């Protein structure tokens, strides 16, 4: 059976009742399986993860976007995470019997529908990008160019002509970015300091564009409530650059400044093998067969 994963990000991480209404709309609209739903008050962002057949995921994603358009006002939104709109990002990821190219077609179909029916301008990114400069989201939507700037410049700045829809942001929902990609791991490392300059230096040194690790996109975040800073990352290929390698490098970089790593977190869903890679490395397991894992053995027997 063809299966797609969809991971819409919404610009609301503080009002649980709003996020719940969005999740309810998603579940009601399509025959999907909800895998995860979580909120981050510092980023003021919610991430919802579900899987299903391609067309069912499309219907669910549209319903979530529609509900977010009704409930979230970007003119009042404040948060640490870069954002363009109420429904900020919608990626489609191939899971089984589906190609990345088919996910690209799905992204474009959804983008066209959202633009026409909800009047929200759409930008395509990742494998669905129509322009090379929009493939990497972090380069297209930056800390200095996000919702507030897009709202003013979409009509005049040709670099931000939407792929679908009019050259004007929605009055309250802004714009939405839709794309197709393979699995990634959202990974954050917390530092025992409130010095943003240290976090920025570490983020610059670890990300691929700064000469660091391949497949790493990284930025610095201030976590106000905890009075600390965070190196926030997307690992776009956890096999090419495993999580434990990322953690070790950040730890070494932080030690240069006399700063400790207090903890790390995986935000959203993660492939099991990504964690097993870390376990094998740190435990120095020799000739370990993953069929030794009871749950994996049980699952393989039940299939």
One Martini backbone bead per residue (centre of mass of N, CA, C, O) as a GRO file, in nm:
protein
  303
    1UNK     BB    1   0.095   0.036   0.024
    2UNK     BB    2   0.074   0.363  -0.013
    3UNK     BB    3   0.296   0.585   0.178
    4UNK     BB    4   0.269   0.894   0.363
    5UNK     BB    5   0.433   1.163   0.508
    6UNK     BB    6   0.313   1.430   0.728
    7UNK     BB    7   0.459   1.768   0.853
    8UNK     BB    8   0.302   2.003   0.987
    9UNK     BB    9   0.358   2.353   1.058
   10UNK     BB   10   0.256   2.562   1.330
   11UNK     BB   11   0.191   2.902   1.456
   12UNK     BB   12   0.146   2.726   1.752
   13UNK     BB   13   0.261   2.684   2.120
   14UNK     BB   14   0.030   2.799   2.359
   15UNK     BB   15  -0.255   2.698   2.240
   16UNK     BB   16  -0.409   2.406   2.284
   17UNK     BB   17  -0.696   2.451   2.161
   18UNK     BB   18  -0.597   2.518   1.875
   19UNK     BB   19  -0.435   2.264   1.808
   20UNK     BB   20  -0.669   2.065   1.853
   21UNK     BB   21  -0.845   2.168   1.619
   22UNK     BB   22  -0.644   2.096   1.399
   23UNK     BB   23  -0.619   1.794   1.458
   24UNK     BB   24  -0.920   1.728   1.424
   25UNK     BB   25  -0.934   1.813   1.125
   26UNK     BB   26  -0.733   1.607   1.021
   27UNK     BB   27  -0.875   1.343   1.123
   28UNK     BB   28  -1.153   1.398   0.973
   29UNK     BB   29  -1.062   1.431   0.660
   30UNK     BB   30  -0.868   1.174   0.688
   31UNK     BB   31  -0.725   0.849   0.638
   32UNK     BB   32  -0.532   0.859   0.912
   33UNK     BB   33  -0.226   0.842   1.110
   34UNK     BB   34  -0.147   0.952   1.415
   35UNK     BB   35   0.180   1.002   1.556
   36UNK     BB   36   0.205   1.327   1.622
   37UNK     BB   37   0.185   1.597   1.884
   38UNK     BB   38   0.346   1.923   1.927
   39UNK     BB   39   0.466   2.179   2.158
   40UNK     BB   40   0.638   2.514   2.146
   41UNK     BB   41   0.663   2.805   2.325
   42UNK     BB   42   0.926   2.937   2.222
   43UNK     BB   43   0.861   2.891   1.910
   44UNK     BB   44   0.561   2.891   1.858
   45UNK     BB   45   0.501   2.567   1.786
   46UNK     BB   46   0.360   2.309   1.575
   47UNK     BB   47   0.383   1.945   1.534
   48UNK     BB   48   0.252   1.727   1.283
   49UNK     BB   49   0.211   1.362   1.251
   50UNK     BB   50   0.134   1.171   0.949
   51UNK     BB   51  -0.023   0.886   0.788
   52UNK     BB   52  -0.090   0.777   0.440
   53UNK     BB   53  -0.245   0.807   0.178
   54UNK     BB   54  -0.195   1.051  -0.035
   55UNK     BB   55  -0.491   1.170  -0.056
   56UNK     BB   56  -0.544   1.170   0.251
   57UNK     BB   57  -0.314   1.366   0.324
   58UNK     BB   58  -0.415   1.600   0.157
   59UNK     BB   59  -0.686   1.641   0.303
   60UNK     BB   60  -0.566   1.682   0.588
   61UNK     BB   61  -0.380   1.922   0.525
   62UNK     BB   62  -0.597   2.115   0.429
   63UNK     BB   63  -0.764   2.119   0.691
   64UNK     BB   64  -0.540   2.230   0.873
   65UNK     BB   65  -0.498   2.492   0.715
   66UNK     BB   66  -0.782   2.602   0.737
   67UNK     BB   67  -0.795   2.616   1.048
   68UNK     BB   68  -0.546   2.799   1.086
   69UNK     BB   69  -0.662   3.039   0.923
   70UNK     BB   70  -0.894   3.086   1.139
   71UNK     BB   71  -0.702   3.091   1.427
   72UNK     BB   72  -0.443   3.245   1.306
   73UNK     BB   73  -0.248   3.544   1.383
   74UNK     BB   74   0.041   3.682   1.255
   75UNK     BB   75   0.020   3.977   1.381
   76UNK     BB   76   0.054   3.825   1.688
   77UNK     BB   77   0.308   3.669   1.634
   78UNK     BB   78   0.554   3.510   1.857
   79UNK     BB   79   0.892   3.376   1.795
   80UNK     BB   80   1.191   3.196   1.738
   81UNK     BB   81   1.080   3.095   1.480
   82UNK     BB   82   1.075   3.083   1.167
   83UNK     BB   83   0.818   3.257   0.955
   84UNK     BB   84   0.519   3.292   0.729
   85UNK     BB   85   0.276   3.115   0.871
   86UNK     BB   86   0.031   2.945   1.011
   87UNK     BB   87   0.100   2.755   0.783
   88UNK     BB   88   0.424   2.706   0.724
   89UNK     BB   89   0.482   2.384   0.683
   90UNK     BB   90   0.461   2.118   0.411
   91UNK     BB   91   0.569   1.795   0.415
   92UNK     BB   92   0.651   1.525   0.195
   93UNK     BB   93   0.703   1.167   0.266
   94UNK     BB   94   0.833   0.879   0.174
   95UNK     BB   95   0.765   0.535   0.274
   96UNK     BB   96   0.574   0.347   0.067
   97UNK     BB   97   0.522   0.301  -0.264
   98UNK     BB   98   0.677   0.587  -0.293
   99UNK     BB   99   0.791   0.865  -0.445
  100UNK     BB  100   0.933   1.171  -0.457
  101UNK     BB  101   0.784   1.261  -0.716
  102UNK     BB  102   0.499   1.211  -0.599
  103UNK     BB  103   0.532   1.421  -0.371
  104UNK     BB  104   0.560   1.661  -0.555
  105UNK     BB  105   0.278   1.643  -0.680
  106UNK     BB  106   0.131   1.672  -0.411
  107UNK     BB  107   0.236   1.952  -0.334
  108UNK     BB  108   0.122   2.101  -0.587
  109UNK     BB  109  -0.174   2.029  -0.545
  110UNK     BB  110  -0.202   2.164  -0.269
  111UNK     BB  111  -0.106   2.448  -0.343
  112UNK     BB  112  -0.328   2.509  -0.547
  113UNK     BB  113  -0.568   2.476  -0.350
  114UNK     BB  114  -0.495   2.681  -0.131
  115UNK     BB  115  -0.479   2.930  -0.314
  116UNK     BB  116  -0.776   2.912  -0.428
  117UNK     BB  117  -0.949   2.856  -0.146
  118UNK     BB  118  -0.763   3.045   0.079
  119UNK     BB  119  -0.564   3.275  -0.021
  120UNK     BB  120  -0.272   3.135  -0.003
  121UNK     BB  121   0.041   3.166  -0.056
  122UNK     BB  122   0.286   2.963  -0.243
  123UNK     BB  123   0.577   2.772  -0.161
  124UNK     BB  124   0.842   2.585  -0.296
  125UNK     BB  125   1.032   2.302  -0.170
  126UNK     BB  126   1.283   2.119  -0.222
  127UNK     BB  127   1.195   1.889  -0.458
  128UNK     BB  128   0.957   2.111  -0.546
  129UNK     BB  129   1.129   2.322  -0.650
  130UNK     BB  130   1.146   2.574  -0.911
  131UNK     BB  131   1.390   2.700  -0.749
  132UNK     BB  132   1.703   2.667  -0.630
  133UNK     BB  133   1.679   2.892  -0.393
  134UNK     BB  134   1.427   2.704  -0.255
  135UNK     BB  135   1.530   2.431  -0.147
  136UNK     BB  136   1.648   2.585   0.102
  137UNK     BB  137   1.481   2.715   0.358
  138UNK     BB  138   1.708   2.877   0.522
  139UNK     BB  139   1.770   3.066   0.265
  140UNK     BB  140   1.477   3.184   0.211
  141UNK     BB  141   1.410   3.180   0.530
  142UNK     BB  142   1.504   3.413   0.756
  143UNK     BB  143   1.565   3.601   1.034
  144UNK     BB  144   1.543   3.875   0.835
  145UNK     BB  145   1.321   3.694   0.656
  146UNK     BB  146   0.983   3.704   0.719
  147UNK     BB  147   0.672   3.781   0.767
  148UNK     BB  148   0.709   4.090   0.789
  149UNK     BB  149   0.866   4.119   0.517
  150UNK     BB  150   0.676   3.971   0.325
  151UNK     BB  151   0.427   4.153   0.362
  152UNK     BB  152   0.579   4.399   0.216
  153UNK     BB  153   0.744   4.243  -0.050
  154UNK     BB  154   0.572   4.052  -0.234
  155UNK     BB  155   0.482   4.280  -0.452
  156UNK     BB  156   0.809   4.377  -0.528
  157UNK     BB  157   0.972   4.111  -0.476
  158UNK     BB  158   1.084   3.875  -0.706
  159UNK     BB  159   1.197   3.659  -0.498
  160UNK     BB  160   0.866   3.643  -0.384
  161UNK     BB  161   0.719   3.483  -0.589
  162UNK     BB  162   0.475   3.282  -0.610
  163UNK     BB  163   0.376   2.963  -0.719
  164UNK     BB  164   0.102   3.029  -0.571
  165UNK     BB  165  -0.082   3.292  -0.619
  166UNK     BB  166  -0.075   3.592  -0.487
  167UNK     BB  167   0.096   3.913  -0.425
  168UNK     BB  168  -0.030   3.834  -0.121
  169UNK     BB  169  -0.097   3.811   0.185
  170UNK     BB  170  -0.274   3.693   0.413
  171UNK     BB  171  -0.420   3.880   0.653
  172UNK     BB  172  -0.344   3.630   0.885
  173UNK     BB  173  -0.180   3.366   0.737
  174UNK     BB  174  -0.003   3.447   0.506
  175UNK     BB  175   0.217   3.187   0.426
  176UNK     BB  176   0.309   2.881   0.242
  177UNK     BB  177   0.522   2.590   0.267
  178UNK     BB  178   0.581   2.341   0.013
  179UNK     BB  179   0.695   1.988   0.006
  180UNK     BB  180   0.969   1.754  -0.064
  181UNK     BB  181   1.112   1.474   0.124
  182UNK     BB  182   1.305   1.321   0.328
  183UNK     BB  183   1.408   1.214   0.602
  184UNK     BB  184   1.426   1.387   0.919
  185UNK     BB  185   1.603   1.538   1.200
  186UNK     BB  186   1.500   1.704   1.485
  187UNK     BB  187   1.772   1.873   1.656
  188UNK     BB  188   1.854   1.958   2.001
  189UNK     BB  189   2.093   2.168   2.186
  190UNK     BB  190   2.177   2.239   2.518
  191UNK     BB  191   2.310   2.518   2.696
  192UNK     BB  192   2.505   2.647   2.982
  193UNK     BB  193   2.381   2.931   2.850
  194UNK     BB  194   2.296   3.288   2.744
  195UNK     BB  195   2.499   3.297   2.500
  196UNK     BB  196   2.443   3.360   2.169
  197UNK     BB  197   2.727   3.368   2.042
  198UNK     BB  198   2.802   3.078   2.101
  199UNK     BB  199   2.569   2.944   1.943
  200UNK     BB  200   2.640   3.071   1.669
  201UNK     BB  201   2.921   2.953   1.636
  202UNK     BB  202   2.842   2.656   1.654
  203UNK     BB  203   2.637   2.656   1.423
  204UNK     BB  204   2.839   2.746   1.205
  205UNK     BB  205   3.047   2.505   1.247
  206UNK     BB  206   2.833   2.259   1.196
  207UNK     BB  207   2.739   2.347   0.939
  208UNK     BB  208   2.780   2.297   0.610
  209UNK     BB  209   2.795   2.603   0.510
  210UNK     BB  210   3.044   2.638   0.742
  211UNK     BB  211   3.223   2.355   0.723
  212UNK     BB  212   3.091   2.116   0.841
  213UNK     BB  213   2.849   1.901   0.846
  214UNK     BB  214   2.688   1.694   0.671
  215UNK     BB  215   2.340   1.751   0.669
  216UNK     BB  216   2.354   2.038   0.822
  217UNK     BB  217   2.116   2.244   0.990
  218UNK     BB  218   2.185   2.559   1.166
  219UNK     BB  219   2.093   2.727   1.477
  220UNK     BB  220   2.010   2.988   1.703
  221UNK     BB  221   1.853   2.981   2.033
  222UNK     BB  222   1.640   3.142   2.261
  223UNK     BB  223   1.558   3.030   2.599
  224UNK     BB  224   1.396   3.217   2.810
  225UNK     BB  225   1.267   3.038   3.041
  226UNK     BB  226   1.567   2.885   3.080
  227UNK     BB  227   1.819   3.062   3.040
  228UNK     BB  228   1.910   2.972   2.739
  229UNK     BB  229   2.063   2.788   2.476
  230UNK     BB  230   2.034   2.674   2.124
  231UNK     BB  231   2.096   2.412   1.898
  232UNK     BB  232   1.930   2.411   1.589
  233UNK     BB  233   1.829   2.115   1.391
  234UNK     BB  234   1.878   1.957   1.071
  235UNK     BB  235   1.882   1.617   0.966
  236UNK     BB  236   1.882   1.509   0.630
  237UNK     BB  237   2.105   1.263   0.696
  238UNK     BB  238   2.143   1.011   0.937
  239UNK     BB  239   2.358   0.835   0.788
  240UNK     BB  240   2.575   1.038   0.696
  241UNK     BB  241   2.483   1.198   0.980
  242UNK     BB  242   2.489   1.114   1.284
  243UNK     BB  243   2.384   1.208   1.590
  244UNK     BB  244   2.645   1.148   1.761
  245UNK     BB  245   2.828   1.333   1.591
  246UNK     BB  246   2.686   1.595   1.656
  247UNK     BB  247   2.708   1.590   1.963
  248UNK     BB  248   3.018   1.575   1.985
  249UNK     BB  249   3.081   1.841   1.840
  250UNK     BB  250   2.927   2.032   2.027
  251UNK     BB  251   3.073   1.957   2.285
  252UNK     BB  252   3.355   2.050   2.190
  253UNK     BB  253   3.282   2.341   2.119
  254UNK     BB  254   3.178   2.422   2.406
  255UNK     BB  255   3.449   2.367   2.565
  256UNK     BB  256   3.604   2.616   2.450
  257UNK     BB  257   3.391   2.804   2.645
  258UNK     BB  258   3.310   2.650   2.913
  259UNK     BB  259   3.064   2.470   2.808
  260UNK     BB  260   2.776   2.287   2.863
  261UNK     BB  261   2.582   2.011   2.809
  262UNK     BB  262   2.257   1.938   2.926
  263UNK     BB  263   2.088   1.864   2.654
  264UNK     BB  264   1.870   1.677   2.436
  265UNK     BB  265   1.651   1.674   2.135
  266UNK     BB  266   1.369   1.528   1.977
  267UNK     BB  267   1.161   1.662   1.722
  268UNK     BB  268   0.954   1.435   1.691
  269UNK     BB  269   1.017   1.208   1.467
  270UNK     BB  270   1.205   0.884   1.446
  271UNK     BB  271   1.413   0.666   1.340
  272UNK     BB  272   1.531   0.389   1.487
  273UNK     BB  273   1.818   0.373   1.353
  274UNK     BB  274   1.923   0.643   1.464
  275UNK     BB  275   1.944   0.536   1.764
  276UNK     BB  276   2.105   0.275   1.716
  277UNK     BB  277   2.360   0.410   1.616
  278UNK     BB  278   2.420   0.549   1.889
  279UNK     BB  279   2.426   0.298   2.067
  280UNK     BB  280   2.657   0.147   1.923
  281UNK     BB  281   2.871   0.365   1.965
  282UNK     BB  282   2.863   0.415   2.283
  283UNK     BB  283   2.872   0.088   2.350
  284UNK     BB  284   3.058  -0.069   2.158
  285UNK     BB  285   2.931  -0.268   1.966
  286UNK     BB  286   2.986  -0.609   1.870
  287UNK     BB  287   2.825  -0.775   1.640
  288UNK     BB  288   2.544  -0.638   1.605
  289UNK     BB  289   2.208  -0.752   1.588
  290UNK     BB  290   1.895  -0.616   1.533
  291UNK     BB  291   1.743  -0.894   1.587
  292UNK     BB  292   1.794  -0.873   1.907
  293UNK     BB  293   1.551  -0.704   1.908
  294UNK     BB  294   1.253  -0.775   2.022
  295UNK     BB  295   1.061  -0.580   1.867
  296UNK     BB  296   1.173  -0.640   1.584
  297UNK     BB  297   1.115  -0.942   1.584
  298UNK     BB  298   0.811  -0.924   1.627
  299UNK     BB  299   0.745  -0.749   1.378
  300UNK     BB  300   0.863  -0.946   1.162
  301UNK     BB  301   0.662  -1.186   1.237
  302UNK     BB  302   0.385  -1.011   1.183
  303UNK     BB  303   0.427  -0.950   0.861
   0.00000   0.00000   0.00000
